[in-house]
Amino acid sequence: MFFILSLANLIVGVLVGISGIAGFLLPITYAGLLAMPLSSSLALSFTSFLTSGVIGAYKYHKNGQVHLKSGTVLSIGSLIGGLIGVQLNLLIPMPIAKILLYLVVLFSGLSILLKKDATQTDETQELPSHSLLNHIPFAILLGIVTGTICSLSGAGGPVLVMPLMVSLGMPIRLAVGTSLFNSIFIALPACIGYIAQCDLTSLWPLILASIFFQSIGVLTGAKIAGKINIKLLKRSVAFLSIGVSIYMLYSAITSLIL
């Protein structure tokens, strides 16, 4: 378990550092492959998301690739949504919560696969004035909705927020950095909420391993981000998430029926 968790965090950290996506593969690995309790799976996942958010946002901000204005407004809603999602998770039976998690992963993979590539170049660092992200009420509402979904299901923030930002006119590199910044405010309440539901005696070594290997992965990914073919990477992650989520959905629904 320790080896798989460390390897998963290293690989996912690299992918997150490069493109902002793939964090949702962690909870599906913990809950599915390792058969961990859902609360522990989500606690470990959001610990990693918080780590990648802080480190990734810092690295992208140094390169001028975080839109702090829209990211801050969005994050106000995300903080509220993160709290709502944790509370909803307590009210939903575990098998149903797992199915919801796999459905969100499936939707995320499909959205990445089907979305058309943005026409702007990666060097563009400006958000169009007409973008809905500039409207404070809309950005806060979007943050509440995405924060709730991510906190409840463990899907991670950027995998939902980043494609939405791009579709609303934000350049791809700027969307990656801003979504990583936003993920901090989803992960923080979710991390605290789910850790409070776990027995920390056996979880601490896994938490420390998650932080360590996620940090190495994100730093590596952010460093080589400009050298990677983002289109190919997105499609690879999309196909992987679709395939894994379909299999896990089948397993979860079958066990629920039986």
Backbone hydrogen bonds, N-H to C=O, Kabsch-Sander energy under -0.5 kcal/mol:
donor,donor_aa,acceptor,acceptor_aa,energy
5,L,1,M,-2.7
6,S,2,F,-2.2
7,L,3,F,-2.6
8,A,4,I,-2.8
9,N,5,L,-2.2
10,L,6,S,-2.0
11,I,7,L,-2.6
12,V,8,A,-2.8
13,G,9,N,-2.3
14,V,10,L,-1.8
15,L,11,I,-2.1
16,V,12,V,-2.9
17,G,13,G,-2.5
18,I,14,V,-1.6
19,S,15,L,-2.7
20,G,15,L,-0.6
20,G,16,V,-1.7
21,I,15,L,-0.5
25,L,22,A,-1.7
26,L,23,G,-1.9
28,I,24,F,-1.0
29,T,25,L,-1.3
30,Y,26,L,-2.5
31,A,27,P,-2.9
32,G,28,I,-1.3
33,L,28,I,-0.8
34,L,29,T,-2.2
36,M,30,Y,-2.6
41,S,37,P,-2.6
42,L,38,L,-2.5
43,A,39,S,-2.2
44,L,40,S,-2.5
45,S,41,S,-2.1
46,F,42,L,-2.7
47,T,43,A,-1.4
48,S,44,L,-1.8
49,F,45,S,-2.4
50,L,46,F,-2.2
51,T,47,T,-1.8
52,S,48,S,-2.9
53,G,49,F,-2.3
54,V,50,L,-2.2
55,I,51,T,-2.3
56,G,52,S,-2.5
57,A,53,G,-2.2
58,Y,54,V,-1.8
59,K,55,I,-2.3
60,Y,56,G,-2.6
61,H,57,A,-2.6
62,K,58,Y,-1.9
63,N,59,K,-0.8
63,N,60,Y,-0.5
64,G,61,H,-1.9
65,Q,60,Y,-2.8
68,L,66,V,-1.3
71,G,67,H,-2.4
72,T,68,L,-2.4
73,V,69,K,-1.8
74,L,70,S,-2.5
75,S,71,G,-1.9
76,I,72,T,-1.3
77,G,73,V,-1.2
78,S,74,L,-2.0
79,L,75,S,-2.2
80,I,76,I,-1.3
81,G,77,G,-2.8
82,G,78,S,-2.8
83,L,79,L,-1.4
84,I,80,I,-2.0
85,G,81,G,-2.6
86,V,82,G,-1.6
87,Q,83,L,-1.6
88,L,84,I,-2.4
89,N,85,G,-1.9
90,L,86,V,-1.1
91,L,87,Q,-0.7
91,L,88,L,-0.8
92,I,88,L,-1.0
97,A,93,P,-2.4
98,K,94,M,-2.4
99,I,95,P,-2.0
100,L,96,I,-2.4
101,L,97,A,-2.3
102,Y,98,K,-2.4
103,L,99,I,-2.2
104,V,100,L,-2.4
105,V,101,L,-2.2
106,L,102,Y,-2.3
107,F,103,L,-2.8
108,S,104,V,-2.6
109,G,105,V,-2.5
110,L,106,L,-2.4
111,S,107,F,-2.7
112,I,108,S,-2.2
113,L,109,G,-2.2
114,L,110,L,-2.8
115,K,111,S,-1.4
124,T,121,T,-1.3
131,S,128,P,-1.7
134,N,131,S,-1.8
135,H,132,L,-1.7
136,I,134,N,-0.7
139,A,135,H,-2.5
140,I,136,I,-2.5
141,L,137,P,-2.2
142,L,138,F,-2.7
143,G,139,A,-2.1
144,I,140,I,-2.2
145,V,141,L,-2.3
146,T,142,L,-2.6
147,G,143,G,-2.4
148,T,144,I,-2.2
149,I,145,V,-2.2
150,C,146,T,-2.6
151,S,147,G,-2.4
152,L,148,T,-2.4
153,S,149,I,-2.2
154,G,150,C,-2.4
155,A,150,C,-0.6
156,G,150,C,-0.6
160,L,157,G,-1.6
161,V,157,G,-2.7
162,M,158,P,-2.2
164,L,160,L,-1.2
165,M,161,V,-2.7
166,V,162,M,-2.1
167,S,163,P,-2.2
168,L,164,L,-1.2
169,G,166,V,-1.6
170,M,165,M,-2.5
175,A,171,P,-2.5
176,V,172,I,-2.0
177,G,173,R,-2.1
178,T,174,L,-2.4
179,S,175,A,-2.3
180,L,176,V,-1.8
181,F,177,G,-1.9
182,N,178,T,-2.5
183,S,179,S,-1.8
184,I,180,L,-0.7
184,I,181,F,-1.0
185,F,181,F,-0.6
185,F,182,N,-1.0
186,I,182,N,-0.7
187,A,183,S,-2.7
188,L,184,I,-2.2
190,A,186,I,-1.3
191,C,187,A,-3.5
192,I,188,L,-2.0
193,G,189,P,-2.5
194,Y,190,A,-2.6
195,I,191,C,-2.2
196,A,192,I,-1.7
197,Q,194,Y,-1.0
198,C,195,I,-1.7
200,L,198,C,-0.9
202,S,199,D,-0.7
203,L,199,D,-0.6
204,W,200,L,-1.9
207,I,203,L,-2.4
208,L,204,W,-2.6
209,A,205,P,-2.0
210,S,206,L,-2.3
211,I,207,I,-2.3
212,F,208,L,-2.3
213,F,209,A,-2.5
214,Q,210,S,-2.1
215,S,211,I,-1.9
216,I,212,F,-1.9
217,G,213,F,-2.3
218,V,214,Q,-2.7
219,L,215,S,-2.4
220,T,216,I,-2.1
221,G,217,G,-2.8
222,A,218,V,-2.9
223,K,219,L,-1.5
224,I,220,T,-1.8
225,A,221,G,-0.6
227,K,224,I,-1.8
228,I,224,I,-0.5
228,I,225,A,-1.1
230,I,228,I,-1.1
233,L,229,N,-2.1
234,K,230,I,-2.8
235,R,231,K,-2.0
236,S,232,L,-2.1
237,V,233,L,-2.5
238,A,234,K,-2.5
239,F,235,R,-2.5
240,L,236,S,-2.1
241,S,237,V,-2.8
242,I,238,A,-2.3
243,G,239,F,-2.4
244,V,240,L,-2.6
245,S,241,S,-2.4
246,I,242,I,-2.1
247,Y,243,G,-1.8
248,M,244,V,-2.6
249,L,245,S,-2.6
250,Y,246,I,-2.3
251,S,247,Y,-2.2
252,A,248,M,-2.9
253,I,249,L,-2.8
254,T,250,Y,-2.2
255,S,251,S,-2.3
256,L,252,A,-1.8
257,I,253,I,-2.2
258,L,254,T,-2.5
